[in-house]
Amino acid sequence: MNKAFYLEPNKYFISITVFASFLVALPILSIFMNLYTSGQGLFNFFDLSTIKIYLKTTFFLLLGVGFLVLLLGVSTAWFVTMTNFPFVKFFEWSLLLPLAFPSYIVAFTYTDLLDYSGPIQTFLRSYFEWSSYNDYYFPNLRSLGGAIIMMSLVLYPYVYLLARTAFLEQSVNTLEISKNLGKSPMQSFFDVSLPFARPAIVLGLSLALMESLNDFGTVEFFAVPTLTQGIYDLWIGSGDYASGTRLASIMFIFVFILYFMERAGRAKIEIYQTVSSRLSKLPKYTLEGWKKNIVFILCLIPLFFGFLIPFIFLLYLSFTYFDYGYTSNFISAMFNTFYLSFLSAIIICIVGVMVVYSKRVIRLNKIVRFLINISSMGYAIPGAVLAVGIIIPINFFENSFDNLMQKVLGLNTGLFVSGTIFILIFGYLVRFLIIPSGQIESSLKKIPPTVDMFSRSVGYSSFTVMKKFHFPLIKGALITSFLLVFVDCVKELPITLLLRPFNFETLSTNVYLFASDEMYGHASLGALTIVLIGIIPVIIMTKLISKSRSKYEHS
Amino acid sequence: MKFFFLIFGFLFVYSNIFANEVNVYSYRKPHLVAPLFNKFEKDTGIKVNTVFAEKGIVQRLKNEGKNSPADLIFTVDIGRLDDLKNNDLLQAVNSNALNKNIPDFLRDKDSMWFGLTSRARVIVISKKSKHTIKNYEDLADSKFKGKVCIRSAKHPYMVGLFSSLSFHLGEDQLKSYLTDLKSNLVRKPQGNDRAQVKAIYSGLCEVSVINHYYLALMLNDKVQKKWADSVNVIFPNQSTFGTHMNISGVALAKNAPNKKNAIMLMEFLSSPIGQSLYSTANNEYPVNSKIDLSDTIVTWGNFIKDQTALSKIASFRKTVIKIIDDLNINN
């Protein structure tokens, strides 16, 4: 590419971008540095058998969640896209609803619901006239199996969403041929749809697994010893950096596998999308008789357990305990949550735009490219681990800066970041930067670089190019990613819990504190609010999908 | 670039703007300590800032170093006070008021930390139970097979209790005690102290061990009163070494920026007003012996407390945690 293509590099723009991506890459680099420099002879207080427990639990957690989200996500996506059955239009969007629940909220809701003294078991006992625990068997929710089910119920929509998008984009011709050859719906699912959708499914799966690796609330609450929980305990609980770091290095194997799985999925989708034919409407199978009832029930199950039941129970709890929930603390937590998430979303989107533009229009050297790539890894690293990666370099920087200022100017600058909400915003930035940068990058790709080159060569200024050609295209992505980041900040727990300043509670920390004190009633109103806010992205995604579908129907 | 300086300037001013304040890192939940701090704020005009953390205060203080904003660390459990001291994160306080209000054995010999309240680890047993229980050792008795609930064995309150048993009974005895206790459990250790009482109320188990004030708090809670009403409270080991006690305490951070205000708050907490607020609001046993007990706990009467120095018991913690891990009590 020749030099004329690039914009005249504005030095502020470059320096701010480089600075921002350096900052975002810093915590991730600091974790790696810790891995590299931590000493030997670590297992003083912490032997191999304990590591094995963490490792085994994490492995089975990911295996279990992976299996269940694939089962729920792929099957429902295919039924909804390729077949006609009662209420199919309703299922198209409502199957995304469980996404509104952070897993720690669904976990505590079910804990209260399924508790020995909760409504379900009480009903069973009175109905069957059982008198005590020993009269019957009831599975214990606070277990690995319980955690797997809780997480799968709210994470399958990732697979559903991406599988459905892929099914919508598959080649109609191939499907018609397979239908004309007399293949059954089942056969064309395995022979045509599934191979085509595989990269999208892998992408959805990797996102769901990253979320379950990130989960802190559920595993802490259920006392399930996963790696994330173990690292948190060792680093934060007992200050055993050496062992915690050992464990972190093991966990990074999982992180990298998921990260590359996700990258590979994305790369393949891009290749496929360019060759897929988007000519006519998808041929749907119309189901009759018992088949349509079974499919209806199969689609109802994840919606029922992943959203309806916990939502109704939360609603009930919030009304019953309204006086306990609606306090001045709740109002200030809600206010904090809103302005923190709003401010964070704006900052994260601005940085996202800057990073994407730097990559597109400025000739960057290798180091900056490396920093930008590293800075996009934040979402794959569990928040609890990331928080430690943030606090160490920040405190180090603050203390060094303070020393310098004391010597030079006699000023005491103190800890000017870590005691404020800016450290929270920074934490969110590291974790969620990929949302705007990914969204904007993919929408910008629709404009070939030749457009930029041409416009520049006919004398448009770089700013005009941005305003005239780029902005209209990224506007949608910008709004979408603003909302997605906003909601993710509202739901975020581990970073908020670890880095929040004095007198500062958010909805999520309030919910966690009450729930961990067995006060579910007090927690319910905050939880309900988070879930209601969490419905926003569901609406956005529904709109996006229906937009992409109308493309076929109008052509 | 101007923008950057503006933000920087704002942060700088922001961090130095409040002068008349005291910053508290608290292991105690906000709703438990809020009444005390509100009273102090009203009396003195000094603003109390709190950040609540269940874990990680030692790490946080270490990282923050000499610029840490923390003045006071407000904590429960002797182990944590001990950790803070051993990590050189505290400074000594020489206050006549504190020395007068708090008996010797409830403060650090180097004046690094001060106990503010004490709490008994009591046994609660279902009113429907056919069995009687007198000692902590009985929890491992086979007559309670499938009838015992406990919270996570690695929670500081459990570790404290097991450390005290390790001191009184010896390490080998503790191992066999824990093995038997594990086999008596009806479910794997989970929930907090309140959850154990709830489990007894619902009939899941018959007996558990909790901090006494939780029961008192529950008796005064609309929803949880029926849970608390379903159990009897037993002060264990009255004929042997006495009931295991732990403390909540306060310590002055090594680099406290508002030292004067911090010591004022410490003295307030040990004063008759602070102590009676503590005992009436939280139903804990005040360290200042002149203070009346709350109505709820006064009905439970006097009992024999284990008088062993808490720092002695705390020294067993590491081995106890190792034993808990080895025996895999929590899983």
Interface residues (C-beta under 8 A of the other chain):
Chain A: Y12 I16 F45 T50 I53 D115 Y116 S117 S131 S132 Y133 N134 N140 R142 S143 F222 A223 P225 Y232 D233 W235 I236 G237 G239 Y321 N329 I391 I392 N395 E398 N399 D402 T413 G414 L415 F416 V417 S418 G419 T420 F422 L498 R500 P501 F502 N503 F504 E505 L513 S516 D517 E518 M519 G521
Chain B: M1 F4 F8 L11 F12 Y14 S15 N16 N23 K29 P30 N49 T50 V51 F52 A53 E54 K55 G56 V58 Q59 R60 K62 N63 E64 G65 K66 N67 S68 P69 N87 G146 S152 V186 R187 K188 P189 Q190 G191 N192 R194 A195 K198 A199 Y201 S202 G203 L204 C205 V223 K318 K322 D325 N330 N331
